[in-house]
Amino acid sequence: MDVVYAGGRVTAAQVRERIDDAPSDSAIRTLLRLLEEKGHLRHESEGPRYVYVPTTSRAEAGRSAVRHLVETFFEGSVEEAMSALLAANSDRVDDTTLARLAAKIATARKKEKK
């Protein structure tokens, strides 16, 4: 999906070109077909080729993936997920980042009170 988001509109051949140590052409086409069946992609015909396009924005797909991650690995606990994320990235969490996170938490608190 990263290759598709980066390219916007890509063919199976373009996906294969952009992946290091890519699998076979048929494996790439199978993966694209599965992603289309799951609703992540759609295709358009351009002559004999299919051009694949994402069906949702990268941000929307990211939010969906995070929701799934929280449910799957943290039993729905946002607190546990955030704790794990902060612990795993402690070398990249500086005071500026913590201040921005605190502001987002304050915004979430305000929304909760409504």
C-alpha positions as CSV (number, residue, x, y, z in Angstrom):
1,M,0.0,0.0,0.0
2,D,2.9,2.3,0.7
3,V,4.0,2.0,-3.0
4,V,0.4,2.7,-4.1
5,Y,0.1,5.8,-1.9
6,A,3.4,7.1,-3.0
7,G,2.6,6.7,-6.7
8,G,-1.1,7.6,-6.5
9,R,-1.8,5.4,-9.6
10,V,0.3,2.4,-10.2
11,T,0.5,-0.7,-12.3
12,A,1.6,-4.1,-11.0
13,A,4.9,-3.7,-12.9
14,Q,5.5,-0.3,-11.2
15,V,4.7,-1.9,-7.8
16,R,7.2,-4.6,-8.4
17,E,9.9,-2.1,-9.6
18,R,9.5,-0.1,-6.4
19,I,9.9,-3.0,-3.9
20,D,13.3,-4.2,-2.9
21,D,13.7,-8.0,-3.4
22,A,10.2,-8.1,-4.8
23,P,8.3,-11.4,-5.3
24,S,7.2,-12.6,-8.7
25,D,4.9,-10.8,-11.0
26,S,2.1,-13.2,-10.3
27,A,2.6,-12.7,-6.5
28,I,2.3,-8.9,-6.9
29,R,-0.8,-9.3,-9.0
30,T,-2.3,-11.6,-6.4
31,L,-1.6,-9.2,-3.6
32,L,-3.1,-6.3,-5.6
33,R,-6.2,-8.4,-6.3
34,L,-6.5,-9.3,-2.6
35,L,-6.2,-5.6,-1.6
36,E,-8.9,-4.8,-4.1
37,E,-11.2,-7.5,-2.7
38,K,-10.7,-6.1,0.8
39,G,-11.7,-2.7,-0.5
40,H,-8.3,-1.0,-0.1
41,L,-7.8,-0.5,-3.9
42,R,-9.8,-0.2,-7.1
43,H,-8.5,-0.6,-10.6
44,E,-9.0,1.2,-13.9
45,S,-8.3,-0.4,-17.3
46,E,-5.8,1.4,-19.4
47,G,-5.4,-0.7,-22.5
48,P,-4.3,-4.1,-21.5
49,R,-3.1,-3.0,-18.1
50,Y,-4.8,-2.4,-14.8
51,V,-3.9,0.8,-12.9
52,Y,-4.5,0.6,-9.2
53,V,-5.7,3.5,-7.1
54,P,-6.2,3.6,-3.3
55,T,-9.9,3.8,-2.2
56,T,-9.1,5.8,1.0
57,S,-6.6,8.4,2.0
58,R,-3.4,7.4,3.7
59,A,-4.5,9.2,6.8
60,E,-7.9,7.3,6.9
61,A,-6.1,4.0,6.3
62,G,-3.7,4.8,9.1
63,R,-6.5,5.5,11.5
64,S,-8.1,2.3,10.6
65,A,-4.9,0.4,11.1
66,V,-4.3,2.0,14.5
67,R,-7.8,1.1,15.6
68,H,-7.1,-2.5,14.6
69,L,-3.7,-2.5,16.3
70,V,-5.2,-1.2,19.6
71,E,-8.0,-3.8,19.5
72,T,-5.7,-6.7,18.5
73,F,-2.7,-6.2,20.7
74,F,-3.9,-4.0,23.5
75,E,-7.4,-5.3,24.2
76,G,-8.8,-1.9,23.2
77,S,-6.7,0.0,25.7
78,V,-5.6,3.3,24.2
79,E,-3.6,3.9,27.4
80,E,-1.6,0.7,26.9
81,A,-1.1,1.3,23.2
82,M,0.2,4.9,23.9
83,S,2.5,3.6,26.7
84,A,4.0,1.0,24.3
85,L,4.4,3.5,21.6
86,L,6.2,6.0,23.9
87,A,8.4,3.2,25.3
88,A,9.3,1.9,21.9
89,N,10.2,5.4,20.6
90,S,11.7,7.0,23.7
91,D,14.7,8.2,21.8
92,R,12.5,10.2,19.5
93,V,10.2,11.7,22.2
94,D,11.4,15.2,23.2
95,D,9.8,18.0,25.2
96,T,8.3,19.5,22.0
97,T,6.6,16.2,21.1
98,L,5.4,15.7,24.7
99,A,3.9,19.2,24.7
100,R,2.1,18.5,21.4
101,L,0.7,15.2,22.8
102,A,-0.4,17.0,26.0
103,A,-2.3,19.5,23.8
104,K,-4.0,16.6,21.9
105,I,-5.0,15.0,25.2
106,A,-6.5,18.3,26.4
107,T,-8.5,18.5,23.1
108,A,-9.7,14.9,23.6
109,R,-10.8,15.8,27.2
110,K,-12.8,18.8,25.9
111,K,-14.5,16.6,23.3
112,E,-15.3,14.0,26.0
113,K,-17.1,16.5,28.2
114,K,-19.5,17.6,25.4
